[in-house]
């Protein structure tokens, strides 16, 4: 079982593709991003609804519109994306079992319940460290890491692929629902 939904992975990858070569923002439609990555369009549209609500992306108008980053890529942390898509999730839910020890025969002594639960404290420290690590990484950091790993021709091919999609859109070929923010209740895991 994973802590975060597949939507978080899809969202992070999409925002990486919205970072242009020089770190600025490029525009892309949800439809193109879904096709580029082989992910379900309807699911990705719901993810972009959440990203837009969190002001991480903004919709652009027109036939060739889509979405672009709402802020500079170095100001959008991975934690921002996680929280926008999945909300704040705790990695541990303390059930306060420390007072249920059979030796206490239903009447736990004060020392057993005094202060914070040691197990809960350890888990909250782990939560804090994980969130700090996610907050320290920006979408620009990830885009640069991908850029360093990929051969130069990947960037060229990606830019050509994205530009071809944008150039082929005309008023009659661009579906209206492609760039609309679609309201959603829940994104499935």
N, C-alpha and C positions, 0 to 999 in steps of 0.2 A: 504494500500500500504506500502510495506516495503522499507527501504532505501537501503538495500543490497540484492543482489540476493540470491537465494537458493544455488548457487555455493559457496558462502562464507561459509554457514553452512556446506555443504559437505566437503569443503576443510579443515576447522578447525577440523571437526571430523576425517577426514583421517589423518591429521598430529598428532592428539592425539594418534591414533593407531600406528603411526610410532615411538612414544616414547616408548622405552623399559622399562622394570621393574626398571632398575637402572638409568634411565634418559638418557641413550645412545640411539642411533638410531637403529631401526630394519628395515629390508627390507620387502617390500610387493609389490605385483603387483597391478596395477590398477584394474584388473579383480577381484582379491581377495578382495580388499577394497570395490569395488562396491557390490560384493556378500555379504560381511560381513554386510554391512549397508543397503542393499536393495535399492540402488540408481542406476540410469541408467549408464551403462558402458561408452557409447559414451560421455555422458555429463561429467562424471568424468575424462575421458581421456583429454578432452579439458581443464578442470580445472588444471590437472597436467601439461599440456603444459604451462599454465601461471605460475604455481608455479616453474617450472623448469626455465623458462625464467627469473623469478625474483631471481633465485639462492637460493630458499628456499628448494628445493629438487634436488637430482641428480639421474640420471638413473644408475642402476647397471647392469652389463653385465652377460650374461650366461643364461642357461636354468632356473635357479632358481632366476634370477634377477628380478628387479622391480624398486622401488624407495626407497630412504632413505633420511633422513634430510641432507641438505647440510652444516648445521652449528649445533652447539650444541643447544638443545631444549630451553635452557635458553637465547639464543640470537635471537630467532625468536618470534617477538611480534605478537599479534593478529592484530594490525594495519598493519604489514608487509603482513600478509595473505590477509587481506581485500583489500589492495592496489594492491596486485599482481593479485587478481581475478577480482575485479570490477573497479580497478583504483581509483583515488582520486575523491570522490563525495562530492559535496557541499549539505548541508541540506537545503539551502535557496538560491533563486535566486532573488535578489532585482530588482524590476521593476521600482524603482524611482517614485512611484505614489504620493509622498509627494508634488510634484509641480502641480499635476492635480486637486487640490481641486476646486470645482465649485465656491467657493467664490472668487478665484483669477481671474476668468473670462478670463482664458487663458494666463494671465501674472503674474506668481507667483513672489512675492517679494523676494529679495535676502535672507532675513532671513529664508525663508521656505526651501531654497536649500543649505544654508550655512552649511559647515561641513558634516561629515558623517551622513547618515540616522540613526536615533536612533533605528529603528526596525532592520535594517541591522546589526548594531553594536551588538545588543543583540543576534541575530542569529549567528553571527561569534564567539561570546564568547561561545555560546553553542557548536558550531562546534569544537572549540579548546578544550573545556573540554572533549567532547566525544572522540576526537582523542587522547588526553592525557591519558584518561582511557584505551583505547585500546592499546596504546603504552606501558603502564605499565604492562600489562598482557602478559606473554609468553606462548608458547605452553607447556612448562614444568609445569608452574603453573596450567594450565587446566588439563593436564594429571594427576598431583598429586591430584587435586580436585576430578577428576573422580575416581582415585584409592582409595581415602579415603571413597568415597560414596559407591563404589561397594563392595560386599562381596568378601572375599579372593578367593572363588572358581571361581568367574568371571575371574580373572586374569589367573588362572590356565587353565580354559576352553578356554580363548582367545588364550593363548600361544599354547595350543594343537591344536586348530583350525588352527592357522597360520602355525605352524610347519607341520601339516598334509598336508596342501596345497603345501608348499614348497617341501616336500619330494616326493609327488606324481608327480611332474613335471619331465618329461623326454624330450629329444630332439624331440620326435615325438608327445608329448601331449601338449607342450607349444606353443600356437600360437605366431607367430613373432610379430604381430601387438599389442600384449598385452603390451609390454614394450616400444614400440616406442612412441616418442613424436609426437602427431598428430597436424599438423598446424590447426589453427582455426581463424576465423574472429570475430565471436561474440558468446558469451555464452548467451543463452536465460535466461530470469528471471524465 
